[in-house]
């Protein structure tokens, strides 16, 4: 059975080649709305996002990225820092959900971007402490991800050689029997 979501997940661009062309206001609002609608434990909604839209903010954001990510992500018209605080978690013995909840919200944003024909590339390669100080985040804020979002670019000229051609490569996924147990 092919589900509507399957089509969207297969369409998700896994490229690092992002056009610097600005996004529209409706697109930016739709990304925030998709993130806002994510489920969360006890509806705590612990996620927070900092949308870096201006050239100055994106330049500062690019400086907190690892050098490998900076080479391509700095061209994106939108960088998004996803962060959360443990104090906003639902309290269950021995379990934390606030980071999981942020992940759900990020995936909603990625799916919304995909539906709009955009690339939304999540990155772990950045300095969380530098992100906190650069953007005056609170002491308890935990930046966990930065997304580079924009329209896909046909050109790969700005990419390091080891990234060129990867977007055309078929995705490799484990077979379902490796990830799902049934009893």
MARGUPA-462881 format. One record per residue (C-alpha): residue in one letter; residue number from 1; x, y, z. Coordinates in pm, 1 decimal, m for minus. Example, Ala and Ser with C-alpha at 12.3 -4.5 7.8 and 13.67 -1.06 7.14 Angstrom:
ATOM,a,1,1230.0,m450.0,780.0
ATOM,s,2,1367.0,m106.0,714.0
***
This chain:
ATOM,x,1,0.0,0.0,0.0
ATOM,x,2,139.8,338.4,m98.0
ATOM,x,3,36.8,617.2,136.8
ATOM,x,4,27.3,987.7,57.1
ATOM,x,5,302.5,1043.8,315.2
ATOM,x,6,521.9,785.3,138.1
ATOM,x,7,515.9,995.7,m177.7
ATOM,x,8,614.8,1306.3,17.8
ATOM,x,9,895.1,1124.7,202.1
ATOM,x,10,1035.6,989.8,m125.1
ATOM,x,11,1023.4,1340.2,m278.4
ATOM,x,12,1227.8,1495.0,3.2
ATOM,x,13,1540.3,1639.3,m157.8
ATOM,x,14,1857.9,1520.9,13.3
ATOM,x,15,2076.0,1777.5,m157.2
ATOM,x,16,2314.2,2034.9,m19.1
ATOM,x,17,2278.6,2246.1,m330.6
ATOM,x,18,2045.6,2526.8,m222.2
ATOM,x,19,1969.2,2841.9,m416.8
ATOM,x,20,2021.1,3175.7,m239.3
ATOM,x,21,1689.8,3296.9,m389.3
ATOM,x,22,1476.1,3442.7,m106.4
ATOM,x,23,1174.6,3256.2,23.8
ATOM,x,24,831.6,3413.9,29.3
ATOM,x,25,662.6,3527.2,349.3
ATOM,x,26,390.2,3262.5,306.3
ATOM,x,27,652.1,2989.4,280.7
ATOM,x,28,828.1,3102.7,596.9
ATOM,x,29,498.8,3123.3,787.6
ATOM,x,30,397.6,2777.3,660.8
ATOM,x,31,723.2,2630.0,793.5
ATOM,x,32,658.5,2778.0,1136.9
ATOM,x,33,298.0,2660.6,1134.5
ATOM,x,34,398.1,2304.5,1044.0
ATOM,x,35,646.8,2299.5,1332.0
ATOM,x,36,385.5,2442.2,1569.0
ATOM,x,37,135.7,2164.9,1490.3
ATOM,x,38,363.5,1876.8,1594.0
ATOM,x,39,251.7,1643.8,1873.1
ATOM,x,40,433.1,1655.1,2206.6
ATOM,x,41,428.6,1475.2,2538.8
ATOM,x,42,144.8,1619.4,2750.3
ATOM,x,43,120.2,1892.8,2486.0
ATOM,x,44,417.1,2074.3,2645.2
ATOM,x,45,541.9,2195.0,2302.6
ATOM,x,46,901.8,2235.8,2424.2
ATOM,x,47,1046.2,2328.5,2085.1
ATOM,x,48,1166.4,2673.7,1996.2
ATOM,x,49,1301.0,2797.7,1665.2
ATOM,x,50,1510.7,3095.1,1568.9
ATOM,x,51,1460.3,3181.6,1201.0
ATOM,x,52,1769.9,3352.7,1062.9
ATOM,x,53,1632.7,3547.7,768.1
ATOM,x,54,1837.5,3865.6,730.1
ATOM,x,55,2176.3,3857.0,560.2
ATOM,x,56,2339.2,3964.6,886.7
ATOM,x,57,2168.6,3690.5,1091.5
ATOM,x,58,2250.3,3421.6,832.3
ATOM,x,59,2613.8,3535.4,827.3
ATOM,x,60,2629.7,3501.0,1207.0
ATOM,x,61,2456.4,3163.8,1181.2
ATOM,x,62,2703.7,3041.4,921.3
ATOM,x,63,2988.9,3118.0,1162.7
ATOM,x,64,2855.7,2865.5,1416.9
ATOM,x,65,2845.9,2587.3,1154.8
ATOM,x,66,3125.6,2338.5,1105.3
ATOM,x,67,3350.6,2433.9,814.7
ATOM,x,68,3209.2,2151.6,599.7
ATOM,x,69,2851.7,2272.7,647.2
ATOM,x,70,2945.1,2638.5,616.6
ATOM,x,71,3067.3,2588.3,258.3
ATOM,x,72,2720.7,2510.1,128.2
ATOM,x,73,2466.3,2607.8,398.0
ATOM,x,74,2575.4,2971.3,412.3
ATOM,x,75,2405.4,3025.5,74.2
ATOM,x,76,2060.7,2921.9,202.5
ATOM,x,77,1809.4,3207.2,232.6
ATOM,x,78,1689.0,3068.3,565.4
ATOM,x,79,1878.5,2906.5,851.3
ATOM,x,80,1673.2,2775.8,1141.0
ATOM,x,81,1811.3,2694.0,1484.6
ATOM,x,82,1597.9,2437.2,1666.2
ATOM,x,83,1634.2,2433.3,2043.7
ATOM,x,84,1450.0,2328.4,2358.6
ATOM,x,85,1476.5,2328.5,2737.4
ATOM,x,86,1459.2,2030.1,2968.3
ATOM,x,87,1243.0,2228.5,3211.4
ATOM,x,88,969.6,2225.0,2944.5
ATOM,x,89,963.9,1844.5,2937.2
ATOM,x,90,674.5,1634.4,3055.7
ATOM,x,91,779.0,1452.1,3370.0
ATOM,x,92,779.4,1073.9,3346.9
ATOM,x,93,1001.1,859.0,3569.5
ATOM,x,94,1333.3,790.2,3396.8
ATOM,x,95,1229.0,926.5,3058.1
ATOM,x,96,1286.2,1258.0,2881.8
ATOM,x,97,1083.2,1356.9,2578.7
ATOM,x,98,1161.8,1721.2,2510.7
ATOM,x,99,1437.4,1643.6,2258.6
ATOM,x,100,1218.6,1381.8,2090.1
ATOM,x,101,939.0,1639.0,2070.6
ATOM,x,102,1174.8,1887.7,1904.4
ATOM,x,103,1260.0,1615.8,1651.1
ATOM,x,104,892.0,1564.6,1571.0
ATOM,x,105,850.7,1936.3,1516.4
ATOM,x,106,1159.2,1950.8,1291.6
ATOM,x,107,1025.6,1662.4,1082.3
ATOM,x,108,697.7,1848.8,1036.2
ATOM,x,109,898.1,2145.5,909.7
ATOM,x,110,1096.3,1922.4,673.3
ATOM,x,111,776.9,1768.8,534.1
ATOM,x,112,618.8,2112.0,484.6
ATOM,x,113,931.9,2229.7,303.3
ATOM,x,114,920.6,1921.0,82.7
ATOM,x,115,556.9,1982.0,m7.0
ATOM,x,116,651.3,2337.2,m112.0
ATOM,x,117,935.0,2204.5,m330.6
ATOM,x,118,1204.7,2329.8,m91.9
ATOM,x,119,1514.7,2170.2,53.5
ATOM,x,120,1526.3,2152.8,433.8
ATOM,x,121,1859.5,2003.5,530.6
ATOM,x,122,1910.4,1936.6,904.5
ATOM,x,123,2263.6,1965.7,1041.9
ATOM,x,124,2426.5,1850.2,1363.3
ATOM,x,125,2762.3,1997.6,1257.9
ATOM,x,126,2763.7,2323.1,1453.2
ATOM,x,127,2881.8,2460.9,1786.4
ATOM,x,128,2582.2,2475.8,2025.6
ATOM,x,129,2765.5,2697.9,2277.8
ATOM,x,130,2861.5,2944.0,2008.7
ATOM,x,131,2502.0,2943.9,1877.8
ATOM,x,132,2374.5,3023.4,2228.4
ATOM,x,133,2614.6,3312.3,2280.1
ATOM,x,134,2584.9,3450.8,1926.4
ATOM,x,135,2206.3,3467.8,1942.9
ATOM,x,136,2163.8,3542.4,2315.1
ATOM,x,137,1977.0,3220.2,2389.9
ATOM,x,138,1899.9,3144.5,2752.8
ATOM,x,139,2138.7,2941.8,2967.6
ATOM,x,140,1900.6,2642.5,2970.5
ATOM,x,141,1837.9,2647.4,2594.1
ATOM,x,142,1976.0,2342.1,2413.7
ATOM,x,143,2036.2,2402.9,2042.2
ATOM,x,144,2012.9,2058.5,1882.3
ATOM,x,145,1981.9,2122.9,1510.4
ATOM,x,146,2025.4,2386.1,1243.6
ATOM,x,147,1834.3,2356.4,918.3
ATOM,x,148,1934.9,2513.5,589.6
ATOM,x,149,1616.9,2582.5,392.6
ATOM,x,150,1571.8,2709.8,40.1
ATOM,x,151,1490.0,2622.2,m315.4
ATOM,x,152,1699.7,2349.1,m473.6
ATOM,x,153,1975.6,2471.4,m702.5
ATOM,x,154,2075.4,2308.5,m1027.8
ATOM,x,155,2434.7,2417.6,m977.4
ATOM,x,156,2674.5,2227.4,m755.1
ATOM,x,157,2965.9,2462.6,m824.2
ATOM,x,158,2970.0,2588.6,m465.1
ATOM,x,159,2989.1,2237.3,m316.0
ATOM,x,160,3311.1,2068.8,m208.1
ATOM,x,161,3403.9,1788.2,m446.8
ATOM,x,162,3303.4,1510.8,m203.6
ATOM,x,163,2940.9,1639.0,m204.8
ATOM,x,164,2906.5,1682.8,m581.7
ATOM,x,165,2672.9,1432.4,m744.9
ATOM,x,166,2539.0,1292.0,m418.4
ATOM,x,167,2189.5,1433.8,m466.3
ATOM,x,168,2140.6,1213.3,m773.1
ATOM,x,169,2251.0,900.8,m591.3
ATOM,x,170,1971.1,660.2,m491.8
ATOM,x,171,1891.1,666.6,m121.2
ATOM,x,172,2002.1,368.5,75.6
ATOM,x,173,1765.4,254.3,347.4
ATOM,x,174,1770.2,m58.0,557.1
ATOM,x,175,1508.1,m315.1,470.5
ATOM,x,176,1205.7,m305.8,696.5
ATOM,x,177,1292.5,m640.0,858.3
ATOM,x,178,1611.7,m481.5,997.3
ATOM,x,179,1425.5,m206.1,1178.2
ATOM,x,180,1086.2,m357.1,1267.2
ATOM,x,181,1030.3,m660.7,1489.0
ATOM,x,182,690.2,m821.4,1498.2
ATOM,x,183,561.8,m1064.6,1757.7
***
